[in-house]
């Protein structure tokens, strides 16, 4: 990819990072006006728990999809099977796992919050997790195709939909935590359906068991690193909840999100582009040199963005 294309995609994804962080910030006044700090802390723990479940339910296929798609550049039919197979597997097997977890929603509530009072909230979070898994895996197709404008547009309109639904459910109807979770489910289901239709119209329905096995084996080691990263970046919420209060968790989570924005402006746009171009670069005669040069520039940018 030429430098000009890199810069264009980087700026588009960078704009997306800004919008995807600023637009959800508009929800904060709604939450603080209608939801107590302690309930916001409960929401923060549910969101972090959902992030962990997304790692588990993806089976490491996030990295596998991006890599295998690049490696199949000369085989269009195999490219189609990569995404089609993964989405069919996740849709069916993920549904089974979610249903099993929903049967123990009361116990999960007790484990997280010390009470079964949030059983309904846990159930709604699990439903949302299933559709969020499908959405995140399907939207990787847009990233693999480097459709940065469509990718950012999708997430931006989704954020606007979230604001509208929360205005209705939380601000006007005063449904509180349940309203927030219902709003999340609705816009997640809607956008997951949109991306699935877009993707399957282009790749069709194919299932390739050998390809699935290869992707699962490739992604399994990655899950270890992803889990360690989750503990590093999110584990503190659970400690704070155990030794403090849910209100403190909510305030901490809000501050953490604001503080991480500057680093996200570098990490996220770079990652979106790099993850779908690194294989092609590595195959070039000067691949090792280019990989080292990009890594140097990236670390330099990260150092001065914090």
ABEGO torsion letter per residue (X at the ends): XBAAAAAAAAAAAAAAAAAAAAAAAAAAAAAAAABBAAAAAAAAAAAAAAAAAAAAAAGGAAAAAAAAAAAAAABAAAAAAAAAAAAAAAAAAAAAAAAAAAAAAAAAAAAAAGBAAAAAAAAAAAAAAAAAAAAAAAAAAAAAAGBAAAAAAAAAAAAAAAAAAAAAAAAAAGAEAAAAAAAAAAAAAAAAAAAAAAAAAAAEBBBBAAAAAAAAAAAAAAAAAAAAAAAAAAAAAAAAAAABBAAAAAAAAAAAAAAAAAAAAAAAAAAAAAAAAAAAAAABAAAAAAAAAAAAAAAAAAAAAX
